[in-house]
């Protein structure tokens, strides 16, 4: 079960970065089929390779396992920017986001 979730998450994050499994494999110093083998459930990365994968995707290991966050890199950047706002600005953004979520039925 966890292997499938891991594989699906890796595939999701890789596609968001718009890179092929082959190119990602080669970029982290592995054979061309390495990422494909993980995404198809044939293999799991070692801990050190997992860290290389996270580094390549520009996310933290915690971001990787946060399955509820679809775009962790974007969320991290938004949080950095939100911390720069005044309380009034932050509350305005919070209201806008809440309204958008309601419109989407969430």
C-alpha positions as CSV (number, residue, x, y, z in Angstrom):
1,X,0.0,0.0,0.0
2,X,2.7,2.5,0.9
3,X,4.7,1.6,-2.1
4,X,1.8,2.5,-4.4
5,X,1.3,5.8,-2.6
6,X,5.0,6.6,-2.8
7,X,5.1,5.8,-6.5
8,X,2.0,7.9,-7.3
9,X,3.3,10.8,-5.3
10,X,6.7,10.7,-7.1
11,X,4.9,10.6,-10.5
12,X,2.7,13.5,-9.5
13,X,5.6,15.7,-8.4
14,X,7.7,14.7,-11.4
15,X,5.0,15.6,-13.8
16,X,4.5,19.0,-12.1
17,X,8.1,19.7,-12.7
18,X,7.4,18.7,-16.4
19,X,10.4,16.4,-16.6
20,X,10.5,12.8,-18.0
21,X,11.3,9.9,-15.8
22,X,14.4,9.2,-17.9
23,X,15.7,12.8,-17.6
24,X,15.1,12.8,-13.9
25,X,16.9,9.5,-13.4
26,X,19.9,10.8,-15.3
27,X,19.9,14.1,-13.4
28,X,20.2,12.3,-10.1
29,X,23.0,10.1,-11.3
30,X,21.0,6.9,-11.9
31,X,20.4,4.7,-14.8
32,X,17.8,5.8,-17.4
33,X,15.0,3.5,-16.0
34,X,15.5,4.3,-12.3
35,X,12.6,6.6,-11.7
36,X,10.3,4.5,-14.0
37,X,11.1,1.5,-11.9
38,X,10.0,3.4,-8.7
39,X,6.9,4.8,-10.3
40,X,5.8,1.3,-11.5
41,X,6.4,-0.2,-8.1
42,X,9.3,-2.4,-9.1
43,X,11.7,-0.7,-6.7
44,X,12.0,1.8,-3.9
45,X,14.8,4.3,-3.5
46,X,17.5,4.1,-0.8
47,X,17.2,6.8,1.8
48,X,20.1,8.7,0.3
49,X,18.5,8.5,-3.2
50,X,15.2,9.6,-1.7
51,X,17.0,12.8,-0.5
52,X,18.4,13.3,-4.0
53,X,14.9,12.9,-5.4
54,X,13.5,15.5,-3.0
55,X,16.4,17.9,-3.7
56,X,15.9,17.5,-7.5
57,X,12.1,18.2,-7.0
58,X,13.1,21.2,-4.8
59,X,10.9,20.0,-1.9
60,X,11.5,18.7,1.6
61,X,11.0,15.0,2.6
62,X,8.1,16.3,4.7
63,X,6.6,17.9,1.5
64,X,6.9,14.7,-0.3
65,X,4.8,12.8,2.2
66,X,2.2,15.6,2.6
67,X,-0.2,14.0,0.1
68,X,-2.8,16.7,0.7
69,X,-0.6,19.3,-0.7
70,X,-0.7,19.0,-4.5
71,X,1.9,21.7,-5.3
72,X,4.3,21.8,-2.4
73,X,6.9,24.1,-4.0
74,X,4.2,26.6,-4.8
75,X,2.7,26.4,-1.3
76,X,6.1,27.0,0.3
77,X,6.6,30.1,-1.9
78,X,3.1,31.4,-1.0
79,X,3.8,30.9,2.7
80,X,7.1,32.9,2.4
81,X,5.2,35.7,0.7
82,X,2.3,35.6,3.1
83,X,4.7,36.1,6.0
84,X,5.7,39.5,4.5
85,X,2.1,40.9,4.6
86,X,0.6,43.1,7.2
87,X,-2.1,41.6,9.4
88,X,-4.8,43.5,7.4
89,X,-3.4,42.2,4.1
90,X,-3.1,38.7,5.4
91,X,-6.7,38.7,6.6
92,X,-7.9,40.0,3.2
93,X,-6.1,37.1,1.4
94,X,-7.5,34.6,4.0
95,X,-11.0,35.8,3.2
96,X,-10.4,35.6,-0.6
97,X,-9.0,32.0,-0.3
98,X,-11.9,31.0,2.0
99,X,-14.4,32.3,-0.5
100,X,-12.7,30.6,-3.5
101,X,-12.7,27.3,-1.5
102,X,-16.4,27.7,-0.8
103,X,-17.1,28.3,-4.5
104,X,-15.2,25.1,-5.3
105,X,-17.2,23.1,-2.8
106,X,-14.4,22.4,-0.4
